[in-house]
Amino acid sequence: MADPTQEPDTRKLRNICILAHVDHGKTTLCDHLISGSDSGIIHPKLAGRLRYMDSLLEEQRRAITMKSSSIALRHRGHSVTVIDSPGHMDFCSEVSTAARLSDGALILVDAVEGVHIQTHAVLRQAWIEKLTPCLVINKIDRLISELEMSPREAYIRLLRIVHEVNNIVSAFKSVKYLNDVDAILSGPAGADDVAFEEIEDDEELKGVAGLKKARPMFVEFVLEPVWSVYQAALKEREAAEVVVNKVIKTFRLTIPPRDLKGDPKGMVQAVMSHWLPLHEAILSMVIRCMPDPIAAQSYRISRLLPKREGVGDMVDSSVLAEAEKVRRSVEACDSRPEAPCDAFVSKMFAVSTKMLPKYGLDGEVLDNTSDEGELDECFLAFARIYSGVLRPGAKIYVLSALYDPSKGESMQKHIQVATLQSLYLMMGQNLQHVPEAQAGDIVAIRGLGQQILKTATLSSTKNCWPFSSMSFQVSPTLKVAIEPSDPADMGALMKGLRLLNRADPFVEVTVSARGEHVLSAAGEVHLERCIKDLKDRFARVGLEVSKPLVSFKETILGDESTLENLKSFLASSEYVEKATQNGRCVVRVKVLKLPPSLTKVIDESSRILADILGVKVETSKSLDTQVASTEEGEDPIETLRKRMMEAVESDILSSGETDKDRAEKCKLQWQKLLKRIWALGPWHIGPNILLTPEIKGKGTDSSVLICGSSHVSERLGFVDASENENAAAETSSEVTEALYAEAERLQSSVLSGFQLATAAGPLCDEPMWGLAFVVEAYISPLPAQSDDSETSHQQPEQYGIFTGQVMTAVKDACRAAVLQKQPRLVEAMYFCELITPTEQLGNMYAVLGRRRTKVLKEEMQEGSPLFTVHAYVPVAESFGFADELRRWTAGAASALLVLSHWEALDKDPFFVPKTDEEKEEFGDGSSVPPNTARKLINAVRRQKGLPVEEKVVQHATKQRTLARKV
């Protein structure tokens, strides 16, 4: 935010965010930057302990950041807006909101713990949003005080961290990457204030480092002086004072005598903060290395506003010309008052009306009445202006992500008009009134609480494309049902849920088929905060919260070999057959398990498939790698088709097929199947495929096959449209026109039946996963073709509408086909990264063993007593995992859970002992306890109110009647 009293200069603005793994020192670093800037908000002695950016009581209590918050700092005539973001995976949506509004990112890495899983995630987010990354290695004093490393050992460790970060970024094909010699090594924002920058003489540094006996220049001139001060502080006080006084005299430092009278640790901190001030190094690096808004928006424009063209022949050229003018203004970061105003709101956040400024710019008393009635909450928009100037009182258009200016009047539901009430400059916990905001500024806007749910585009013209949607690292997988303790408070709960849905950028509030209000969150910590906000802020009523509702999927047990799966499918004549009630339509279905890689590609590409197939779905909250890869001018259809074929080939090779001829035949067969894709399901973009049946002309008894069309294959480029037309023409010439017309009308019924079946499988009504269906539906002529009109009117009265009968028959046949092919339950898996000391390894493995965990690897961190363990934990077993781990390890172990993949349970839910060995182990079948898969299925069925097969009376013959004693 430029100073209102000075001439605005956009080139002196910097917008940055701080990204890191949890507990790597982001908020502490913010404290030091605030204390060292010209703001005077924090005293330097309180930096690191105050946690100024954590304004919520829950944040202070848990000592973790839960929201992204902004503050404007001044340094050397520049204005630097710093956005602090959470490091916990449950609040990764806040990282997305911070990254979208920034031009650069400070990537913090703990010098002892190194690069962790969340570091990978934030680097990926910075790459997707085209941010300029700068590496800050934090807490270097721990290398001296805890690990007792020498300067040479510390240099090797720091260099390894820089190389590891470079490898991660280069893997994302990022143009701007961190160079291992030019990276900034800034030291700890923890207990001690040390900051330094690496020497930039690349050739000299590399030449000296190549010698065996010579010390690297970085070690000799940077690390060794710092080490000498710290090592002196660890000795007796007299020796420490000698070294400290030498440093003070050499560098002519002015340190108050009272700061040197404390313990050695405080004395060193005082010397370091004056000798190598942290804020000076960091903010100078930001000004020198980070781009200003004008430079950043010129190359970020392809991510913010990708080029789009109007669809249809009736597109007004003047509308597209004005939209292109707005795009050019955003690209140039035009801050002139006459330029079109364009801004993006990354989230809505609620603040108490007590926190709003009481006086205006001219000293007048402001009316801060809440927009939400009795609640003293006010919703502000967290926004950045990308072009033009925004002023209070201005009327502005609010565009949703689905708005299309080329479609005119049909888009009225996606556009609203709002009047801005106030603009605030965010200063951490406080807000300051500003008269205007120009391009490049980050502000809070009041007056949009009723128009915006989560994100939106603000524009001074309605002929403008909305900004692209943000990408999120995970999706909200933890779901609970909520109801008020007192049924009379249902109205207050519904209003509170609406407010919570608006205040939290990641939470989802839905109503289930049973009428329950379902709250979806990213994890347990996120869910706890949402429940607390509901009780204390938004609903203010007592709540009853159900046990977590876990999502599962259903599939079948296929052969390990992709080739064997395909051979058995093509050679099999085992169809599941169902008929409609009136007997006119016979449906035959067989099912094939898709290769795992192909299933994964289809599932990850749901957003691209929705665009290609024209399916309107809600914005997917997952980190979509294809979005970024197709922005640079690549054809998304060609890219997706290529990835699908590569997935099939990789599965064929991974199945261990050594015969090249057989592998090539398998590949050709899959190419033929991919040319027959009629539809995807569920919801038209899911990882299940409906294949068109092979055309065989007439069926038995003059019946006609509902052929369908390779609609999806045509859209994906696997088949030409002419082939479908020729096939239809041949079929129509062989049958009567009336019967063929009816078969064509029933295609939508077959599709609907397929969508219903894949959305609710036979085990526990969960969506199906990775299956391909071939549906052959034969319809017979009416009994009396001459009385066609009369019969067609009589049929619905007796059996119901014929299209509905076909739909039901297809759904039942698909579900029965899955039951026939050894169904399996598919559960979501978390990737778990655990850090624990050596003495707590046994207790940690005891906790993992009780939760069906698969340990992947265990390695000791070099130079530290900590172990890093990677494992897969089922989502169904993850609830209470962190609390139990802390309890059993006395708080020494920590875990981070990230949603990884879907994995099929290898246990048969309908297992019955058949062989002698099985009967010897499990009994004769009457007393076999339910296995894990069956227990999970029964639990889901109970939650949904479905019937469960279980014994109510376990041992009827052993029951006894209690005597009644009078």
RARAJO-V713929 format. One record per pair of residues at least 12 apart in sequence whose ideal C-beta (glycine too) atoms are under 6 Angstrom apart, sorted by sequence separation. I is the first residue (numbers start at 1). J is the second residue. D is the distance in whole Angstrom. If there is no record, write none. Layout:
i=I j=J d=D
i=I j=J d=D
This chain:
i=35 j=47 d=4
i=166 j=178 d=5
i=205 j=217 d=5
i=330 j=342 d=5
i=356 j=368 d=5
i=402 j=414 d=5
i=403 j=415 d=6
i=497 j=509 d=5
i=508 j=520 d=4
i=677 j=689 d=6
i=678 j=690 d=5
i=695 j=707 d=6
i=913 j=925 d=5
i=70 j=83 d=5
i=85 j=98 d=4
i=165 j=178 d=6
i=184 j=197 d=5
i=185 j=198 d=5
i=575 j=588 d=4
i=576 j=589 d=5
i=607 j=620 d=5
i=857 j=870 d=5
i=882 j=895 d=6
i=912 j=925 d=5
i=166 j=180 d=6
i=326 j=340 d=5
i=400 j=414 d=4
i=423 j=437 d=5
i=507 j=521 d=6
i=606 j=620 d=6
i=652 j=666 d=5
i=678 j=692 d=5
i=710 j=724 d=6
i=856 j=870 d=4
i=32 j=47 d=5
i=68 j=83 d=6
i=69 j=84 d=6
i=83 j=98 d=4
i=255 j=270 d=6
i=353 j=368 d=5
i=575 j=590 d=5
i=676 j=691 d=5
i=709 j=724 d=5
i=856 j=871 d=6
i=31 j=47 d=4
i=53 j=69 d=5
i=326 j=342 d=6
i=399 j=415 d=6
i=506 j=522 d=6
i=676 j=692 d=5
i=692 j=708 d=4
i=855 j=871 d=5
i=31 j=48 d=5
i=68 j=85 d=5
i=163 j=180 d=6
i=353 j=370 d=5
i=607 j=624 d=5
i=34 j=52 d=6
i=162 j=180 d=5
i=199 j=217 d=6
i=397 j=415 d=6
i=398 j=416 d=4
i=426 j=444 d=5
i=608 j=626 d=5
i=692 j=710 d=6
i=853 j=871 d=5
i=854 j=872 d=4
i=31 j=50 d=6
i=83 j=102 d=6
i=199 j=218 d=6
i=255 j=274 d=5
i=28 j=48 d=5
i=66 j=86 d=6
i=198 j=218 d=6
i=398 j=418 d=5
i=423 j=443 d=5
i=424 j=444 d=4
i=853 j=873 d=5
i=31 j=52 d=6
i=65 j=86 d=4
i=105 j=126 d=4
i=137 j=158 d=6
i=162 j=183 d=5
i=181 j=202 d=5
i=253 j=274 d=5
i=605 j=626 d=6
i=253 j=275 d=6
i=305 j=327 d=5
i=396 j=418 d=6
i=648 j=670 d=5
i=852 j=874 d=6
i=30 j=53 d=5
i=353 j=376 d=5
i=507 j=530 d=6
i=569 j=592 d=4
i=27 j=51 d=5
i=64 j=88 d=6
i=137 j=161 d=6
i=181 j=205 d=6
i=240 j=264 d=5
i=247 j=271 d=6
i=251 j=275 d=6
i=352 j=376 d=6
i=395 j=419 d=5
i=422 j=446 d=4
i=707 j=731 d=6
i=907 j=931 d=5
i=909 j=933 d=4
i=66 j=91 d=5
i=305 j=330 d=6
i=353 j=378 d=5
i=420 j=445 d=6
i=421 j=446 d=5
i=612 j=637 d=6
i=750 j=775 d=6
i=852 j=877 d=5
i=907 j=932 d=6
i=909 j=934 d=5
i=27 j=53 d=5
i=68 j=94 d=4
i=99 j=125 d=5
i=105 j=131 d=4
i=107 j=133 d=5
i=111 j=137 d=5
i=196 j=222 d=5
i=394 j=420 d=5
i=421 j=447 d=4
i=851 j=877 d=4
i=907 j=933 d=4
i=27 j=54 d=6
i=67 j=94 d=6
i=104 j=131 d=6
i=158 j=185 d=6
i=244 j=271 d=5
i=350 j=377 d=5
i=351 j=378 d=6
i=420 j=447 d=5
i=750 j=777 d=6
i=838 j=865 d=6
i=104 j=132 d=4
i=105 j=133 d=5
i=106 j=134 d=6
i=107 j=135 d=5
i=108 j=136 d=5
i=109 j=137 d=5
i=110 j=138 d=6
i=111 j=139 d=5
i=392 j=420 d=5
i=565 j=593 d=6
i=608 j=636 d=5
i=837 j=865 d=5
i=905 j=933 d=5
i=909 j=937 d=5
i=68 j=97 d=6
i=110 j=139 d=5
i=111 j=140 d=5
i=350 j=379 d=6
i=837 j=866 d=6
i=68 j=98 d=4
i=95 j=125 d=6
i=99 j=129 d=4
i=106 j=136 d=5
i=108 j=138 d=5
i=112 j=142 d=5
i=135 j=165 d=6
i=301 j=331 d=4
i=392 j=422 d=5
i=418 j=448 d=6
i=678 j=708 d=5
i=53 j=84 d=4
i=87 j=118 d=6
i=233 j=264 d=4
i=348 j=379 d=5
i=349 j=380 d=6
i=392 j=423 d=6
i=704 j=735 d=5
i=835 j=866 d=6
i=836 j=867 d=5
i=111 j=143 d=6
i=476 j=508 d=5
i=608 j=640 d=6
i=298 j=331 d=6
i=348 j=381 d=6
i=349 j=382 d=6
i=418 j=451 d=5
i=500 j=533 d=6
i=562 j=595 d=5
i=835 j=868 d=6
i=500 j=534 d=6
i=676 j=710 d=6
i=233 j=268 d=4
i=347 j=382 d=5
i=416 j=451 d=5
i=481 j=516 d=4
i=482 j=517 d=5
i=558 j=593 d=3
i=605 j=640 d=6
i=677 j=712 d=4
i=704 j=739 d=5
i=775 j=810 d=6
i=834 j=869 d=4
i=37 j=73 d=4
i=38 j=74 d=5
i=297 j=333 d=5
i=345 j=381 d=4
i=346 j=382 d=6
i=677 j=713 d=4
i=743 j=779 d=6
i=481 j=518 d=6
i=482 j=519 d=5
i=556 j=593 d=5
i=697 j=734 d=5
i=706 j=743 d=5
i=833 j=870 d=6
i=847 j=884 d=6
i=27 j=65 d=5
i=37 j=75 d=6
i=345 j=383 d=5
i=496 j=534 d=5
i=500 j=538 d=5
i=675 j=713 d=5
i=847 j=885 d=5
i=294 j=333 d=4
i=479 j=518 d=5
i=480 j=519 d=6
i=499 j=538 d=4
i=704 j=743 d=5
i=708 j=747 d=6
i=832 j=871 d=5
i=293 j=333 d=5
i=343 j=383 d=5
i=344 j=384 d=6
i=706 j=746 d=5
i=479 j=520 d=5
i=706 j=747 d=6
i=773 j=814 d=6
i=832 j=873 d=5
i=847 j=888 d=5
i=343 j=385 d=5
i=496 j=538 d=4
i=601 j=643 d=5
i=739 j=781 d=6
i=135 j=178 d=5
i=478 j=521 d=5
i=496 j=539 d=3
i=601 j=644 d=6
i=675 j=718 d=5
i=829 j=872 d=5
i=830 j=873 d=5
i=132 j=176 d=6
i=342 j=386 d=5
i=476 j=520 d=4
i=674 j=718 d=5
i=675 j=719 d=5
i=706 j=750 d=6
i=123 j=168 d=5
i=127 j=172 d=4
i=342 j=387 d=5
i=391 j=436 d=5
i=476 j=521 d=6
i=478 j=523 d=6
i=829 j=874 d=6
i=830 j=875 d=6
i=843 j=888 d=5
i=844 j=889 d=6
i=123 j=169 d=6
i=476 j=522 d=5
i=493 j=539 d=5
i=601 j=647 d=5
i=843 j=889 d=5
i=114 j=161 d=6
i=127 j=174 d=5
i=140 j=187 d=4
i=141 j=188 d=5
i=341 j=388 d=3
i=389 j=436 d=6
i=390 j=437 d=5
i=415 j=462 d=6
i=492 j=539 d=5
i=827 j=874 d=5
i=828 j=875 d=4
i=120 j=168 d=6
i=135 j=183 d=5
i=137 j=185 d=5
i=140 j=188 d=5
i=339 j=387 d=6
i=340 j=388 d=6
i=474 j=522 d=6
i=493 j=541 d=6
i=830 j=878 d=6
i=115 j=164 d=5
i=139 j=188 d=4
i=339 j=388 d=5
i=341 j=390 d=6
i=389 j=438 d=5
i=453 j=502 d=6
i=478 j=527 d=6
i=492 j=541 d=5
i=598 j=647 d=4
i=827 j=876 d=6
i=840 j=889 d=4
i=844 j=893 d=5
i=136 j=186 d=5
i=138 j=188 d=6
i=597 j=647 d=4
i=598 j=648 d=6
i=138 j=189 d=6
i=139 j=190 d=5
i=141 j=192 d=5
i=454 j=505 d=5
i=109 j=161 d=6
i=337 j=389 d=5
i=385 j=437 d=5
i=387 j=439 d=5
i=489 j=541 d=4
i=840 j=892 d=5
i=334 j=387 d=5
i=398 j=451 d=5
i=595 j=648 d=6
i=597 j=650 d=5
i=762 j=815 d=4
i=840 j=893 d=6
i=30 j=84 d=5
i=385 j=439 d=5
i=597 j=651 d=5
i=749 j=803 d=5
i=753 j=807 d=4
i=757 j=811 d=5
i=752 j=807 d=5
i=756 j=811 d=5
i=837 j=892 d=5
i=330 j=386 d=5
i=385 j=441 d=5
i=595 j=651 d=4
i=762 j=818 d=6
i=27 j=84 d=6
i=330 j=387 d=5
i=484 j=541 d=5
i=485 j=542 d=4
i=749 j=806 d=4
i=753 j=810 d=3
i=757 j=814 d=4
i=762 j=819 d=5
i=769 j=826 d=5
i=836 j=893 d=4
i=26 j=84 d=6
i=329 j=387 d=4
i=384 j=442 d=5
i=398 j=456 d=5
i=399 j=457 d=4
i=405 j=463 d=5
i=749 j=807 d=5
i=753 j=811 d=4
i=757 j=815 d=6
i=485 j=544 d=6
i=835 j=894 d=5
i=746 j=806 d=5
i=750 j=810 d=5
i=763 j=823 d=6
i=155 j=216 d=6
i=482 j=543 d=6
i=483 j=544 d=5
i=834 j=895 d=5
i=383 j=445 d=5
i=396 j=458 d=5
i=397 j=459 d=5
i=403 j=466 d=5
i=482 j=545 d=6
i=832 j=895 d=6
i=833 j=896 d=5
i=155 j=219 d=5
i=380 j=444 d=4
i=381 j=445 d=4
i=690 j=754 d=5
i=22 j=87 d=4
i=397 j=462 d=5
i=401 j=466 d=5
i=480 j=545 d=5
i=481 j=546 d=4
i=832 j=897 d=5
i=12 j=78 d=5
i=13 j=79 d=5
i=14 j=80 d=5
i=15 j=81 d=5
i=16 j=82 d=6
i=17 j=83 d=4
i=18 j=84 d=6
i=19 j=85 d=6
i=21 j=87 d=5
i=22 j=88 d=5
i=380 j=446 d=6
i=480 j=546 d=5
i=20 j=87 d=5
i=152 j=219 d=6
i=381 j=448 d=5
i=399 j=466 d=5
i=830 j=897 d=4
i=831 j=898 d=5
i=17 j=85 d=6
i=151 j=219 d=5
i=401 j=469 d=5
i=480 j=548 d=6
i=154 j=223 d=6
i=615 j=684 d=5
i=831 j=900 d=4
i=379 j=449 d=3
i=478 j=548 d=6
i=479 j=549 d=4
i=615 j=685 d=6
i=688 j=758 d=5
i=1 j=72 d=5
i=706 j=777 d=4
i=829 j=900 d=5
i=151 j=223 d=4
i=361 j=433 d=5
i=679 j=751 d=5
i=829 j=901 d=6
i=151 j=224 d=5
i=360 j=433 d=6
i=681 j=754 d=5
i=682 j=755 d=6
i=705 j=778 d=6
i=357 j=431 d=6
i=361 j=435 d=6
i=681 j=755 d=5
i=828 j=902 d=6
i=829 j=903 d=5
i=610 j=685 d=5
i=641 j=716 d=5
i=703 j=778 d=4
i=704 j=779 d=6
i=151 j=227 d=5
i=357 j=433 d=5
i=609 j=685 d=5
i=641 j=717 d=5
i=682 j=758 d=4
i=826 j=902 d=5
i=2 j=79 d=6
i=192 j=269 d=5
i=681 j=758 d=4
i=682 j=759 d=4
i=703 j=780 d=5
i=1 j=79 d=6
i=194 j=272 d=5
i=371 j=449 d=5
i=826 j=904 d=5
i=193 j=272 d=5
i=606 j=685 d=5
i=699 j=778 d=4
i=192 j=272 d=6
i=193 j=273 d=4
i=196 j=276 d=6
i=637 j=717 d=5
i=688 j=768 d=5
i=824 j=904 d=5
i=825 j=905 d=5
i=17 j=98 d=4
i=195 j=276 d=5
i=691 j=772 d=6
i=693 j=774 d=6
i=824 j=905 d=6
i=17 j=99 d=6
i=26 j=108 d=6
i=194 j=276 d=5
i=323 j=405 d=6
i=25 j=108 d=6
i=195 j=278 d=4
i=687 j=770 d=6
i=688 j=771 d=5
i=689 j=772 d=4
i=690 j=773 d=5
i=691 j=774 d=5
i=693 j=776 d=4
i=24 j=108 d=5
i=197 j=281 d=6
i=603 j=687 d=4
i=17 j=102 d=4
i=193 j=278 d=5
i=602 j=687 d=5
i=682 j=767 d=5
i=16 j=102 d=6
i=19 j=105 d=5
i=24 j=110 d=5
i=144 j=230 d=5
i=195 j=281 d=4
i=319 j=405 d=5
i=15 j=102 d=5
i=15 j=103 d=5
i=16 j=104 d=5
i=17 j=105 d=5
i=18 j=106 d=5
i=19 j=107 d=6
i=20 j=108 d=4
i=599 j=687 d=5
i=189 j=278 d=6
i=562 j=651 d=5
i=562 j=652 d=5
i=315 j=406 d=5
i=562 j=655 d=5
i=561 j=655 d=4
i=563 j=657 d=6
i=21 j=116 d=4
i=186 j=281 d=5
i=186 j=282 d=6
i=310 j=406 d=3
i=21 j=118 d=4
i=21 j=119 d=5
i=566 j=666 d=6
i=184 j=285 d=5
i=613 j=715 d=6
i=19 j=122 d=4
i=335 j=438 d=4
i=563 j=666 d=5
i=566 j=669 d=6
i=612 j=715 d=5
i=335 j=439 d=4
i=348 j=452 d=6
i=333 j=439 d=5
i=333 j=440 d=6
i=345 j=452 d=6
i=825 j=933 d=5
i=345 j=455 d=6
i=345 j=456 d=5
i=25 j=138 d=5
i=344 j=457 d=6
i=343 j=458 d=4
i=342 j=459 d=5
i=341 j=460 d=4
i=340 j=460 d=5
i=340 j=461 d=6
i=344 j=467 d=5
i=326 j=464 d=5
i=323 j=463 d=5
i=322 j=463 d=4
i=323 j=464 d=6
i=323 j=465 d=5
i=319 j=463 d=5
i=475 j=621 d=5
i=293 j=440 d=3
i=475 j=622 d=5
i=472 j=621 d=4
i=469 j=619 d=5
i=473 j=623 d=5
i=471 j=623 d=5
i=350 j=503 d=4
i=471 j=624 d=6
i=348 j=502 d=5
i=134 j=289 d=6
i=32 j=189 d=5
i=308 j=465 d=6
i=132 j=290 d=6
i=347 j=505 d=4
i=132 j=291 d=6
i=29 j=189 d=4
i=28 j=189 d=5
i=304 j=467 d=6
i=25 j=189 d=5
i=25 j=190 d=6
i=130 j=300 d=5
i=599 j=770 d=4
i=130 j=303 d=5
i=764 j=937 d=5
i=763 j=937 d=5
i=594 j=770 d=4
i=764 j=940 d=4
i=764 j=941 d=5
i=594 j=772 d=6
i=765 j=944 d=6
i=591 j=771 d=6
i=592 j=772 d=4
i=591 j=773 d=5
i=589 j=773 d=6
i=590 j=774 d=5
i=104 j=290 d=4
i=589 j=775 d=5
i=103 j=291 d=5
i=588 j=776 d=4
i=587 j=777 d=5
i=585 j=777 d=6
i=586 j=778 d=5
i=103 j=296 d=4
i=585 j=779 d=5
i=584 j=779 d=6
i=584 j=780 d=5
i=80 j=286 d=6
i=554 j=761 d=3
i=75 j=283 d=4
i=78 j=287 d=5
i=554 j=763 d=5
i=554 j=766 d=5
i=553 j=766 d=6
i=582 j=795 d=6
i=552 j=766 d=5
i=553 j=767 d=5
i=554 j=768 d=5
i=555 j=769 d=5
i=555 j=770 d=5
i=553 j=769 d=4
i=582 j=799 d=5
i=581 j=799 d=4
i=585 j=806 d=5
i=587 j=809 d=5
i=587 j=810 d=5
i=581 j=805 d=6
i=589 j=813 d=4
i=580 j=805 d=4
i=589 j=814 d=5
i=587 j=813 d=5
i=591 j=817 d=4
i=589 j=817 d=5
i=580 j=809 d=5
i=591 j=821 d=6
i=578 j=809 d=5
i=578 j=812 d=5
i=578 j=813 d=4
i=576 j=813 d=5
i=576 j=816 d=5
i=36 j=277 d=6
i=576 j=817 d=4
i=36 j=279 d=3
i=576 j=820 d=6
i=101 j=346 d=6
i=32 j=278 d=5
i=33 j=279 d=5
i=100 j=346 d=5
i=32 j=279 d=6
i=97 j=346 d=4
i=97 j=347 d=5
i=556 j=818 d=6
i=556 j=821 d=4
i=557 j=822 d=4
i=556 j=822 d=6
i=556 j=823 d=6
i=557 j=824 d=5
i=555 j=824 d=5
i=16 j=286 d=6
i=555 j=826 d=5
i=14 j=286 d=5
i=552 j=825 d=6
i=553 j=826 d=4
i=16 j=290 d=6
i=552 j=827 d=6
i=14 j=290 d=5
i=13 j=292 d=6
i=13 j=293 d=6
i=11 j=292 d=5
i=10 j=293 d=6
i=101 j=384 d=4
i=10 j=294 d=6
i=10 j=335 d=5
i=306 j=631 d=6
i=550 j=875 d=6
i=550 j=876 d=5
i=302 j=631 d=5
i=548 j=879 d=5
i=101 j=442 d=6
i=128 j=471 d=6
i=555 j=904 d=6
i=121 j=473 d=5
i=72 j=425 d=6
i=70 j=426 d=4
i=71 j=427 d=5
i=71 j=428 d=5
i=69 j=428 d=6
i=81 j=442 d=5
i=100 j=470 d=5
i=70 j=442 d=6
i=55 j=429 d=4
i=96 j=470 d=5
i=53 j=428 d=5
i=52 j=428 d=5
i=96 j=472 d=5
i=93 j=472 d=6
i=92 j=473 d=4
i=92 j=474 d=6
i=97 j=505 d=6
i=93 j=505 d=5
i=93 j=506 d=3
i=477 j=899 d=6
i=1 j=425 d=5
i=474 j=899 d=5
i=13 j=440 d=5
i=15 j=442 d=6
i=8 j=438 d=6
i=10 j=440 d=5
i=4 j=435 d=6
i=90 j=522 d=5
i=90 j=523 d=4
i=90 j=525 d=5
i=90 j=526 d=4
i=1 j=441 d=5
i=58 j=529 d=6
i=128 j=628 d=5
i=117 j=833 d=5
i=147 j=863 d=5
i=112 j=864 d=6
i=89 j=896 d=6
i=89 j=898 d=6
